[in-house]
Each structure stands twice: as C-alpha cells, then as structure tokens.
Amino acid sequence: MRGIIAAMEPDWMWVVGGCIALIWGSDLAVGAAIRLASSLGVSRWLIGVTLASVGTSLPEIGTNVTAALASRGGTDASGLAVGNVVGSCLSQITLFLGLTALLATLPLPKVARRRDLPFLLLAAVAMAAACWDLRVEASEAAALVGGYGLYLVIAVLSERRQQSEGAADRPRFRLSDLVAGLGGLVIVILGGDAVVGGGMAVAESAGLSKTTIGLLVGLGTGLPELAIAIRGVAHGAASLSLGNLIGSNITDPLLTLGTGALVHPLTVSPRVMWFDLPVWIGASMCAVLYLRNENRLDRLEGTILLLIFAAYASIRTLWAVG
C-alpha cells in the first residue's frame, strides 16, 4: 500500500500545483480583463464571449489540431477531436454553468439575449449538421470557421460603447494589462494541463475504468473556463463569468472543431452523433430558456443544470457510451 501511495505522490503534486496555477492565472486574467474592458469602453460581457472564451479554448484547439495531425499521419484520432469538443461544451453548459450559478446569480445583458444566445444554438446546430454524415470535410470546416468569424464581426459591431461624455473618466489603456491578461491565460492553460495529466495518472493508478478516465479528460479541457468563471464571480464580474462560458460554447463547435477538420477531415462516431450531440443540444436549449426567462441564471436553475450533467455522466458510464 505504501508503495502505491508513494508512486501516486508525484501525480498528486501535479494536480495540486495545477490547481494553484489555475487560481493564480485566472486571478491575473480576470483582473486584467476587467481593466481592459474599462479602458476600451466595452462591456465585460464582450471580453468574456470573445477574448476570454478564445483564450480558454486554446487547450481544446490544441487537442483538435494534434488529433487531426495524427489522423493525417495514419493514426485515426478523430474520436478524440470530436469527443473533446462535445464533452467540453456539454460540461461547460451544465456542470460549470451550474456550479458558477450556485456561487452567484448570473445576469444576462440585453444584447446577449438578442445576439449571443441565438448564436450559441446556431453553433450547436451547425456542428450537428456538419457531423450528420459522420464525417466533417474541409469545406464544412471552412464554413464553421467562417461562421465564427462572422460572429466576431457582429459581436464587435453591435457592442454598445460607453457614452462619449464618459470617455474622459476611463482609465488609460495599458499594454501591461494586455500582457498580464495573456500571461494569466497561459498560466491557466498550463495549470489545466497539469491537473489533467496528473489526474489521468492517478486514475490509472487507482484502476478506474477507461470510461471514467475519458470523462475526466473531457472535464479537464474545460478547467480554464471554470477557473475564469469562478474568479470572475469572486471579482464581482459575474457577467464576465457567464460570457466566458457562453462564448466558449460558440467558439468550440465553430472555431475549435473547424480548425481541426481543416487540418484533416474528421470521422464522427455514430454514438456521439446520436447520443452525446443530442444531449448537448438539449442541455443548451434548457440553459437558453432559463437565461431568457428573467435575463439571469439563479441557483435553482443552476442546480437543475448540474442534475442534467449528473444524469448524462451516469448513463454514459453505465452504458459505456462513447
């Protein structure tokens, strides 16, 4: 027994160290994002759905590109790429959004009701359409990436800036804030990678099933989003927290999946197409209905989202789906 514990200690150290990096990096990133929003005269929501969501999605993007390169080299890793996107999005829209809502009521800006929530559903439907024939070709990938580019243009152009008379009260833009924000995102990503790597090693040492380990990996790639969301609430920037999670559910199905499929066409498992994707789209519709109801997400609604994730994880484990 002592030998097993001793063998696991280095892995637990990676997990603990990764958690510390997540806390430190997310604190840097959120603080810098708040200052950037003030100096640029844009809302914290816009920073969350664009800059923060792309930054925290870098682990997923990196995973998909690596998987696509492996597929091009003759080792089919499409399942990793597609499952990575679906698992990450499903975790964000249920588990992470629910956990964040337990900490504080999450307000939804009016512009998000009209712009971002419809795009969230459109992104999910677009990914499902691309996966319909169980293969994502380069042309479909280009359409997904182009759709994300269109979303960014619409998001920036439709953003309401602060009144001109308040411009003099804005803090000056500082390059150091941008550097601190990017540095914080890098620390968050490295911390998440350490937690996933250490956690997988601990799970394997403990003899957990491959399905359980797969769930841990899916959760792990979304750790940066969760870290930013929780620290956003702690900084009194709940709109940034919600924006980051909503934005990531737009970024991943369009930009992340599209980038991977541009490198090499991806094949889709029938089980993912007919089980995981419908559950994710259903959960997204549920979250959108809650948010549109009173332009906010409260603790009760967050609890329901957590129960949805628990039911999905239980069925997936029992039936060994995926």
Secondary structure, DSSP 8 states (H G I E B T S, - for coil): -HHHHHHHHHHHHHHHHHHHHHHHHHHHHHHHHHHHHHHHT--HHHHIIIIIHHHHTHHHHHHHHHHHHHHHTT---HHHHHHHHHHHHHIIIIIIHHHHHHHS-EE--HHHHHTHHHHHHHHHHHHHHHHTTSEE-HHHHHHHHHHHHHHHHHHHHH-----GGGGGGS----HHHHHHHHHHHHHHHHHHHHHHHHHHHHHHHTT--HHHHHHHHHHHTTHHHHHHHHHHHHTT-HHHHHHHHHHHHHHIIIIIHHHHHHHS-EE--HHIIIIIHHHHHHHHHHHHHHHHHHTEE-HHHHHHHHHHHHHHHHHHHHHT--
